[in-house]
Amino acid sequence: MVNYLEKLFCVEVLEKISRMRRFLLSESDISSYQGNEVIIVFLSALDGIVISLQPVISRLSNDKALGKWEQIAAIRRLSDIFRSVDRLHLSLQFIHGTWVRPETYIFIKNVLEFIPKERKPEKVNVILSNLYTFLETDLSYYIEEILKPSDIRVDLNNASPSIFLPKIERDNPLNWSILVHECGHIDSTDLSSLPELREIFQTDPDTASGEILRNWAEEIYCDLFAAKILGPAYLSSFVTFSLVVAAAGGSELPTETHPPDIVRINIIQEILKQSDLVVHLKEKRIGSDDLATLFFNILEERTKIDERYFNQSLQQAFPQLVLGEFVDIICDEVDKIISLSQNLTIKDFSRIPYLADRLAKGILIGSYQNPEVIECAKKKYLEGKLNRSQLEDGKKAINESRVLLWEIVNAGWVHKVEDLYPKAFDLFFSFKDRSLEGRLLEWGDEIESIDRLLLKSIEASEIHRLMEGGIGRDGVI
């Protein structure tokens, strides 16, 4: 498919617009507390943003590859348009908020079960945020710091780890994958205790640079923590988030707190390969037939476009820190100290294709039956060849087993790549005789439908756990 990257980028921006519109219109408490005039202002602003997308969509609707300057123009325009969505998201502080979904807490509880008991917090708060970003902080410490300038001294005593979820991602389990990275901050250890890392931190002549390296090490720790818990689903979420948030050249730019996104995805992809955590796709896209490599290639292509056509030279804020040696040590040393109560293996991914197919048919995936085992047992039963052992296996095959949360999000991402993106490409870049507004409403219904299906699957998985007496497959709660 021509212009796959640009079309996917455009679809992701349209999805954010649709999610914000749903947030403004569908919440019962908004109509109770908020005047319609305020909602209309926000909806009108979204309409203006949609109109600004029309030239990009029109060009991508032509089945002809973009020229080299058209590529960078499209990428930069889509980045600018998303920044307007980002700024509008910040203004959601003027809208009375909504509560976090109970499914989100179920999701976080399942993530925490990967952390050994001696390090696991009893509870992690989830807070809906006006900022379109994912953050972690200790809420007690944060509140104490807010009150200090007014000379109000309080001691909230207990730690209160909290993670922040953007409001428009409230209903989107696929992007809750990034929350797992934030849970890694709660679990992370003192990386400066590692001999090789300590040497880098302490011998750097610039103290500020040493602090930056420590920040980078923690971020990479959290990336690997999330990758080991979710597998390819985390890389998929990370890349789509980076794709829409990064400005021109942004994927290569480090900050004092975070290494460049392109460095991070290289590290994540390396760990996934080392662990043989691969979810295959039915057909190749951008030269890849597995989920993680597809999204890795997408962000890498975006970065190459920026490098090739971005006129202003990319100013690396800390060029001396982008060191191969540092990245190699981080991969080796951090990977050694991540200690989880369980690890994913390649065999754990065997059910993903079946689950993705069920999602495509609109079927919940909170539990699972292996159709091949059932068919085999049925055939042997009809032939009268079942012994006692095979009969027991047949009974087990009929009973549906619980589908775990990381399976749900991986299957959801496969379904999005194989079914939802093609539908969106067809909808936005083929039907030129239909209004963009009408197509956006149809796309909004499509993503709301998959959101609901995934949320119900999470709920069904939790009900299945409770019916099993609190212990699920592989001992996961």
N, C-alpha and C positions, 0 to 999 in steps of 0.2 A: 504493500500500500504506500502510495506517495505521501510525503509530508506527515508521517505517522506521529512524530514527536510533536509537531505544531498542533495537530488535531487533538492529541491527547491533552496537551497543555490547555487548549481552548475549552475542551470538555470539562476539565477540572475546575477552571474558572467559572464556567456556567453552573457547575454543581454547587459551588460555594454560594453563588447568587441565589440559586433555587433553595438552598438550605436556609439562607437568611430570610427569604420570603416566607418559608414555612414557619420559621421561628416567630415571625411577626404576626402571622395570621391564625395559627392553629392552637395557641395556648389559651386555655379557658380563663386563667387569671389575668391575662393581658386585657381582655375585653372588660373585665370587672373594674380594673383600676386605671386603665390608660384611655385617654380620649382618642376618638377615631382620627382627629386631626393630626395627632403626633404620628400615628401609624401611617397615615397617608403621605406625610412628608418623607418617611423612610422608603415607602414603596415607590414614590415618584423618583427618589434618588436612584433606586435600583433600576427603574425603567430607563433612566438616563445612561446608566452604566451598560445596560443591554444594548441600547442604540449605538453606543460607541464601539461595541463588538462587531456590529454589522459588516463594516468593510473587511475585517479580518476573516470573518466567516464566509463572506462572498468570495474572497480570493481562494480560500481553502476548498471551496466547493468546486472550483475548476480542477479537473483531474489532471493537473500538470504540476510537475515538481517546481518548488520555489527556486528562484535564482539566488545567488549567493548573498546579494544585498537584501532581497526580499526575506530571506531566512532571518537575518538579524533584526530587520524591521519588525517582522511578525513577533519574534520572541520579546523584543523590547516593548512593543505595544501591549502584548499580553501581560508582561510584568507590570507596566504602568497601570493597566486596568485593574489588576489584582490589588495593587497598592491602594487604589481607591476603595475597593471592597474592604481591605484591611482597615483603612481609616474609618469607614462607615461602621465596621464591627466595633471599634473602640467607642463609638457614640451610642452603642446599645446600652450604655450606662443610664441613658435617659428613658429606657424601657423597663418597666417592672419585670424583674427576673423570674425564672422558673426553677423548680427543684431538679436536682440530679436524679436521673432514672435509677430505680433499684437495680436494674441489670448492670449498671456501671459498678456498683459495689460488689455484685457477684463476680464480675470480671476481675476486679482488683483483689478480691479475696482468693481467687484461684491463682493469681500471680504470686501472692504472698506465700502460698503453699510450696513454692519452689525454693523459698529461703529456709535454711535450717532453723530449728526452733530457737536456738540460742541467740540468733540475730533478728528474728522475725518480730516486727512490731505487732501489737495487738490489733491496731486499727490504723487505717490511713484515710484522712478526710479527702473528699473530692469536692472542689469548688468550681462553679461555673464562672468563667472569666470574660470580661469585655475585650481583653487583648486576644488577638488571634495568634496565640502561642501556647506552648505546653511548658509548665513550670513546676518546680518542687520547692517547698520551703517548710520550715517549722512554724506553724501558725502562732504558737505561744510566743516564741522569740520575736516574730514579726510584729505582733501587737505590742509587746513590751518596747520595741524600738520606736514605734509610732508615738507612744506616750512619753518617751524620755524628753523630747524637746520642751514639753510643757511642764517638766519637773514633776511628773506623776510617776511614782515608782511602784510598780506592781511585780509580784512574783507569781507567775502562772504555773510554776512548779513543773508539772508533767510535760514531757515532750508531746507535741501534737503534729506529727508529720502530715503534710497536706500537698496535694497535687492539683493543678489548675487545668481545667478543660475549657477550650473556647466554646462559647454558647452555641454556635451553629454546628458544632460537632457533637452536641449532646446525644443525638439519636444515631450516630454513625459508628457502629462497633469496629469497622475496618480501620478507622483512624484512632481508635482507643489503643491500638498497638503502641503508639508513641508514649502512652501513659506508663508502659512497662519500663521504658528507659528512665522515666522519672522515678519509678519505684527503685531503680538501681541506685539512685542518689541516696535513698534511705538505707540501702544495704551496703553501700560501698565502704571499703576499709581504707586505712591510711596508706596510700600507695607509696608515700615517701619512705616507708619502712623496707621496701624492696631494695636490695643492694645496688643493682645496676641503675635503677631509677634515682635512688638517693644520690648516687655519684653525679648524675646529670644535673639534678636540682641544686646540689651544693657547690659544684665547681663552676657553674655558670657565673661569670663575673657580674652580670647584671641581675640584681636581686629581683627586679620586676619581671624579668624574663623567666626566672626560676618559678615565680608564682604562676605565670602564664602556663608554663609546662605542667605544673601540678593541676591546674584547671583542666588542661587538655587531657591529662591522664585520667582524671575522673570521668570526663565526658566519654572517653573511649571505653573505660570500664563499663559504663552504663549502656553503651551501644552493644558491647559483647554480651552483657547480662541479658538484654532484651532479645538479642539474636539467638541465644542459647535456650530461651524460654519459648519464643514464638517461631523461630526459624525464618523462612523467607518472607512471611507476612510483615515482619518488622522492617526489613529493607524496603518492601513495597510502600509501606506507609511513610517511611522516612524520605524516600525519593519523591513521592508526589507532594509531600509537604515542602521539601526543598525546592522543587520545580516551580511552585507557584509563589513562594515567599521570596526567593532570591531575586535581587535586581540583576541587571546586566553585569556579568562577571562575578556575581555574588557567590556562586558555588566554589570559587577558588579563594575567596577572601577569608582569612582567619580573623578572629577577634581575640580580645584578652581572655575570654571565657571559653571559646569553642574553636577547635581546629577547622580548617576548610571542609565543607561538606564532601568534596570530591575525595579528600583523604579519608574521611570517615567511611564512605561507602566502600572504598578499596579494602579497608580493614574488616568491615562487616562481611563483605563477600569472601574474603580470604578465610575467615573463621567458618562460614557456612560450608565452603568447599572442604576445609580440613575435617569438618565433622560429618561430611557427606549428607548434609541436610538439603535435599533437592526435591522440589515439587515440579513435575514435568507438565508442560502444556501440550495440547493436542496438535498444534501447528506452530511453526516458527514465526516470530515477530521481531523485527530489527535484528535478524541473525541469531536469535536465541529461542530455544524450545523449553526453557525452564523459567519459573517465576522470578527468582532473584536476579538472574543474569539479564532478563528483559529490562527490569527497572534499573539495574546497574548501567546497562547500555544507554538507557534513556537519559540519565543524568550526565553520563560521560559525553554523549553527543551534544547535549545542551552546553556543556563546558567547552567543547571543541569549537562550537559555533561562536561563543563569546571570545575565545582566544583568537579565532581567525578574522573576525570582522569588527570587533569592538575597537573603534579608532583610538580612544584614549588608552594608553598603556595601563595595565592593571597594577595598581599600587598595592603591593603586599605590605600589610601593616607590620608584620613581623617576619620578613623573609628569612632571617637567620634561624627561625624556629622550625621551618619546614624541612626537617632533616630526616633522611632515610633511616639513619641509625636510631633516632628517637622512635619512629614508627615501628621499626623492627622490634625494638626492646619492649615497646608497649604491647605489641601482639603477643610476644612470647611470655613476658612477665605477668601481664594482667590475666591472660588466659589461664595461667597456672593458679592464680589465687581465687578465681571465681569458683565458689563452692556452693553447689545447689543440691537440694534434697533429691533431685532426679534429673536426668538428662534425656533429651530427645535423641532418637536414632532414626536411621533411614527406614526401618520397618514401621515406625510410628506414622509415616506419611502414606502408607499403603491405602488408607481409606479416603484420602482427599479427592481423587478423581470421582469416586462414587458420590461423595457428599456434594461436590460442585454440580454434578449432573442433577441431583435432587433439587438443589437450589434453582437451577434453570427451569425445572418443572413446577416451581412454586411449592415445594414440599419442605416441611421443617426438617432440620438436621440435628435436633437435640438428642436423638438416639439413632441407632443404626442396625440394619440387618445386612449380612453379606449375601447378596443374591446368588453368587456362584456356589457357596456352601449349601444354601437352601435347595438350589436346583439339583445339586449332586445328591443330597440326602433324599430328595423326592424321587429321583430316578432309581436309586438303589432300593428304596422302599417299595416302589411299584414292581421292581424286578424280584422282590422278596429276598434280597441279598444283604440285608442289614443285620449285623451282629449287635450284641449289647453295647459295645463301645461306640459303634457307629450310630446307634440309636440315641445315645446320650449326646453325641456331637450334634446330631440333628436337632435335638431339643434345645441345645444351647444356641444353635443358629437361628432358631425361630424366635427366641427371646432377644429383644433388641437391647444392645448394650449402650451405655451412655457415651455420647460424643463430648470430648473435652473442649474447653474454650479455645485453646490454640488451634485445634482442628477446625473449629467453626470459622475463625478469622482467616486461616489459610485457604479453606474452601471458598470463603467469600471473595478473597482476592482473585483466585482462579476464575470464579464465576464472573467477576467484574472484567477481567482481561478477555475471557473467551466469549462472553455474551453481552455484557453491558456496554463496553467500549464500542464494539461493532454496531450495536443498536444506535448509540449516540452519534457515531460517525455518519451512519446512514441518515439519521434524523436531521442533523445540523448541516451536513455537507452534500446532501443529495436532493432533498425536497425544496427546490428553489421557489416553487409556486405557493408555498405556505408561509404564513407570517412567522417571524422569529419568535414573537411572543407566544404563539400557539405551540410551537415546537418546544419552547422552554417549559411550558406548563406540562406538556406530555412527558418530558424528561424528568421534571419534578415528581410526577406520579410514579415514574419508573424507579427512581432512587428511594422514594418513600416506601414503595412496595418491598424493595430488598432490605431496607432498614428494618421494616416491621418483621420480615421473615427472619432476619438474623437476631433481632431482639427476642422474638418468640422462641427461637432455637436456644438462646442462652437461658431463657426462663425454663424451657423444657428440660435442658441439661441439669439445671439446679433441682428441679422437681425429681428427676431421676435419681440424683444423688441422695436426696432426702428419703426417697423410697428404698434406697439400698442401705439405709441406716447410717448415713453420714460418710461412708467410704465408697469412692468410685473406683473405676478401673485403674489399675496401677497404683492404688492407694492414694489417689489425688482427691482432695476435698473440694 
